[in-house]
Amino acid sequence: MNNIQIGTIVLNGSLMMALVFGAAGWWAVRLRSRRSEHRAPLVHALSNAFWIWLVIWKASYALFHPADTFREPMSLVYFDGGWRGVALASAAAAWYGWHYLTRRSVPARVRLDALLVYMLAGWTAAGLLKTAAGAAAVREMASGVVVPAMLLAVYWMIFSSADGKFRPAAATRAADGKPLTKGQAFRANAAALLLLSGLVVYGVYETVVSTGTGDDSEETANFAKGAEQAALRAGIATGEPAPDFELKNLDGASVRLSDYRGSVVLLNFWASWCPPCRVEMPHMQRFYQDYAAKGVVVLGVNLTATEEHPDRVRPFVEKRQLTFPVVLDEKGEVMKAYQVVGYPTTYLIDEDGTVREKFVGVLDYEKMKKAVSRARRTAAAHIDIAQPEHNNGINDVHQSRNEDDTG
């Protein structure tokens, strides 16, 4: 998930999702086990396990990127260990929780019940946050909010308590208040289990398909739909031509954004006094080195108008050995044109000069790589829809570049 911007404040999107996930799961288990004799150890174990998970997930960045962490220790605040960090943290948290509850004689079925409720409640809350932040498409809402919420509701109804037992026939009443027969109770539970199984399968399928295939069909359709209108105006909204500008570089030479037409451009707004900007620079430089030969340019726009000591910009660039082009926005006009209010801010602009994505907050190497690949797929599909009779050669170029991106 991308970062969340509230005015000039930029919040780490992934960290916010993790905190919301953990809080919602903890609250659900606490509510679920309110009449259980095992409530205290369950709540305590889940609380400690979550903080263990969070610390290891964040700190694992140093394990997988020791050089970057040594150069910029603040990287630990803004980055995490990615999927490898998630796996490592999950294994440690699971071991702690299981060991802690085993020592306190909490039955295995109770532990599993608490884990399932915790995961479903957290999944639902994280999906709601992603939707509220505008980072989820309509399709993602199904797998991120509706499915886990329905799973949690159905599971809660099937099982009578945190002890993980099926509702007995005597405890389930028909509309007239009489106990259900064993056959009626069996059919009711079977139907609920069938629904539960179906939702699980659907949720897993949607999550794997939407995240594993890189399906941008919905986004592509939106770009195609507004293509003609967007082409008539320059702006910073997705699908609009990026406003051109001309600024001086560190050597005093003029540089225009349109000079890079035909290349994918990561237009990065930064300042030397900005801590997250400093953390982001090694990733920008490494990405530029790896992708410059593949038609990708990193164009750094220093927010010189915000610099208290503009003379420190060149030493900042030289100390970090930045080789991508850097220009100086001395009057703040470009910053205003691109509505930069949070730092750093990065715009992804495709080969045709069209804005494809906006990122507020730090980007790491992997996010840049995925964003460029996404932009090229979207641009290629846009050409397919808008100009089907003239696109064969262009598609070949896009396909070749996409292969380079993934290679």
N, C-alpha and C positions, 0 to 999 in steps of 0.2 A: 504494500500500500504506500502511495506517495505521502509526503508530509501534509499536515493540515495547517492552513494559514488563517489566523484570526487577527485581522488588522495588520499590524507590523510584526506580530508574534508568529513564529513558525514552530510548530510542534512536530516532533518525530512521529510520523504516522504508524510505523511498525511498533514502536514502544507504546504508543497510546492504545493500539489494538491489543497488545499483550496485557496491559494493565486492566483494560476493560474486560478482557477474556477472564483473567484471574479473579477479578472482583465479582463478576457475575456468577462464575462457577462456585466460588466460595459461599456466596449468599444463597445459592440454590441448594447446596448440600446442607448448609446450616438450617434452612427451612425444612428440607426433606427429613432431616434426622432429629427434629425437635422433640419427638417422643421416644427416641431410641436411647438405650443405655450406652451406646457407643458414640454418642454425639461429640463429646469432648475430645476424644482422641482423633476422630475423623476430621473435625474442624482444625485442630492443631496441626495434624499431619499435612493437610492440604495447604494450609497457610505457609508452613515452613517449606514444603516442597515447591510451592510457586516461587518463593523468593530465591531458593536454590537454583531453580530453573532460570530465573531472570538474570541472576548474577553470572552464571556460567554462559548463558546465551550471549550476553554483552561482552564478557571478558574473553570469550573464545576468539574474538577478532584478533587479539594479540597473538593467539596460538597459530592462526592461519595466515596472519599478515604481520610478522614480527618487525620487519624493516619499516613499514609505514607507521606502526605504533611507536617505534623508537624515535622516528623523526617528528611525529606529531602525536604525543600522548593523548591529546584531546580527541583523537579518533575514537577512543573507547566510548566517548559520550554520544557520538553521532552515528557510529556504525555498529554492526553486530556480526556474528559468525555465519550468517546466512543459514542455508539448510543444514550445513554440517554442524553449526552451532546449535540449531534446534535439536538435531539428533543426539548430540552429546549431552545437552542440558536435559532433554527428556529422559535419557537413560539414567542420569544421576538422580533426577527428581523421583523417577519411578522406583529406583532402588531404595532411596531414603524412605519414601512413603510406605512401601511394602514391608521393609524391615521394621520401621517404627510401629506399624499396626500389628505386625506379627508378634512383637514383643509384648503388646498389650492385649493379646488374645482376641483381636477383632476377627470374626469369621471372614473367610475369603469372599463369600457371596455379598457380604456387606461392603467390603472394599470395592468389589467390582461395581456394585450398584452406585456407590458414591462417585467412582471414576466416570461412569457413564453419564450420570446427571451433571457432574462438573463439566465434562466435555461438551455436552449438548447445550447447556446454558451459556457457556463461554462462546461457543460457536455462534449461537443466536445473537448474543450481545455484540460480538465483534462484527458480525454481518450488518447489524443495525448501525453501528458506528461508521462502517465503510459506506453504507447507503446514505447516511446523513451528511457525510463529508463529500458526497458526489463522486466517489471513486468506484462505484459499482454500477454496471450496466443492468438492464432489465433481466437478462438471463442470469446474471450473477446473484441477483436478489433471491431467485428461486432456491439455489443451492446454498446461499449464505445466510438467509433469514427464514424463509418459509419452511424449508425442509427440516432444519434442526429444531425449529419451534414446534412443528407437528410431531416430530420424533419424541421430543421431550414430553409433550402433552399426552401422547398415546402411551409412552412407557410409564409415566406417572400414574395413569389410570389402570394399567394392567397390573402393576405391582402395588401391593397394599401399603408398604412402608419401606424404610431404609434397610430393613432386614432382608429385602430381596425376595419375598415370598409372593407367589401368585395369590390373587384374591380367591379364597375358598368359595364354593357354591353358596354356603349358608350366609356369607357376608355380602353377596350380591343380590339385590332385590329387583323384582320386576316392577312394572308401573303400578300394580295393585298392592304392592307392599309385601307380597309373598316371596319366600326364597325361591331362587331359580332351581330347576332340576339340574342334575349333573349333566344331562345332555345339553340343556340350554346354556349352562355355564361354560361347558366345553366349546360350544359353537361361538359363544361371545368372545372367549379368550382366543380361539383359533382365528377369528376374523381380525381381532386386534393385532395378533402376532403377524398375520399375513400383511396387514397394512404397515406394521412396523418394519417388516422385512423389505417390503416394496420401497418404503421411504429411504431405508438405508442404502439399498442398491441404487436408487435414483440419485441420492445425494453424493455417493461416491463417484458415480458415472459423471455427473455434472461437474464435480470438482476436478476430476482427472482430465476430462475432455476440455474444459474451459481453460485450465492452466497448462495442460501438457501439449496442446496442439497449436497454441498461439492463434486461435481463431479470432480474427478481427473483422468478421463479416458485417457485424452490426455497425461498427465504427466506419467501415468502408462505405456502407450504404448511406450513412449520414453525410460523409464527405461528398459522395456522388450527387446526392439530392440537392445540396446547396452549392454545387460547383459554379454554376453560372452567376449566381448572386455574389458569391465570394470573389470571383474573378474581377468584378467591377469596382472593388474598393480595397484599399490597403488597411490592414488592422492587425491586432494581436490575438484575435480569436482563432481557434482551431479551424483550419480550412481557408483562412484569408491570407492574401499575399503579405509578407512581412514588410513593414515600412523600411525603405532604404535610408541610409544615412552615410555621412562621410566624416571621419575623425582622423586625427593624427596618431601615428604610432610613436613608440619611444624614441625613434630617430628623426621624428618630424615629418615623415612621409605621409601622404594622404592615403587612406584606406576606405573603400566603400564596401558595404555589405554585398552589393550586386557584383563585386569583383569575383565572388565565389559562387556565382550562379553555375549550376551544373554539378555542384558538390553538396552533400549533406552538411549542414552547419550546426554545430552546437554553440549557440550564442550565449556566453556565460558572463553575467554581470557580477562583479566582485569588488572587494575593497581590502586593502592591506590590514586594516584594523579589525576586520571581521573574523572571529575565531573559526566558524564553520567554513568560511572561504579558504582559510589556510589549510584546514583539514582536507578539503576537497581537491586542492591543487595537485598533489601527487597522482591522484586518479585521473585527472584531466590530462596531465602530461603523459602518463603511461598510455592512456587511450589514444591520444594524438599520435604518439610514436607508432602504435600498432595499426592505426587505421588511416593515417595520412595517405598511404599508397593505395587505399581502397576507396578513395573519393570522399573522405570525411575530413572536415576542417573544424578545429576548435578555435573560435574567435573570442578572445577574452576582452571584455569591455570594463576597464577600471573606472569605478565611480569616483573620478578625481574630484568632483565637486563636493564629495563628502569627506575627502581626505584632509585631516588636520595638517599633515606634512606631505604634500604631493611629491617632494623630492625623495621620499622613501619608496616610491613605487618601483623605480628601476632597481635599487638594491634588493627589494623583495623578489622581483622576477629573476635576477641574476643568482641570488642565493639558492633559489629552488630549481635553477637551471631549466626554466620554462622556455621551450623552443616554439610553442605555438604563437601565432600573432596576437599581440596585445595592443589595444588602442585606448586613448584617454578621452573620457567624457568630461571635459573640463567645465562645461557650462550646465551639465545635467539635463540637456535637452533630449538625449537619447533615452536616458533613464525615465524621463517623463513620458516620452512617446510609447515606451514599452511598459509603462505603469509598474515600475519596479519599486515595491515597498518593503519587501522582505529579502534578506541577503543570505546566501547567494540566490540568484534566480537564473534559470537556464531555459532558453527557448530552443526547440528542435525544429529546424527549417529544412525542408527537403530540396531536391535538386532544382525544382522549379521556383524556389523562393517562397513556398507556402508554409505557413506555420502549422506544424503537426502536433506538438505537445508543449506544455509549459510545466516546469518543475520549480517549486519554491523550496529552498533548503538544499542540503548537500546531496550530491549524487556520487555513487561509487562506480567502479569500472563496469561491473556486471549490469547495473541499471542503464548505463550509457549504451552498452552493447545491445541490450534488448530493445532500447528505445529506437536506435538507428535501424535495427532489423525490422521493427514494427512499422516505422515510417516508410521504409522502402516497399514493404509488402502492401501497405495502404496506397501508396502512390501508384504502384504497378496495377493494383486492382482498380483504382480510380481511372486510369488510362483505359483499362479493359472496358469499363462501362461507358466512358465518355466518348472514346474514339476507337471503336472496335475494328474499323476498317484500316486504320493506319498504325497499329500498335505492335506489329510483329517484331520489328527490329528493336523497339524500345523495351519490350518485355524481355527480350533476350539479354539486354544490358542489365535490367533489374534482377533477372534470375541469376546472372553471373555474379552480381554484387552480393545478393543474398547468400549465395554459396560461400563467398568470401567471408561474410559476417559470421556464418556458423562454423566455418572451418578453423 
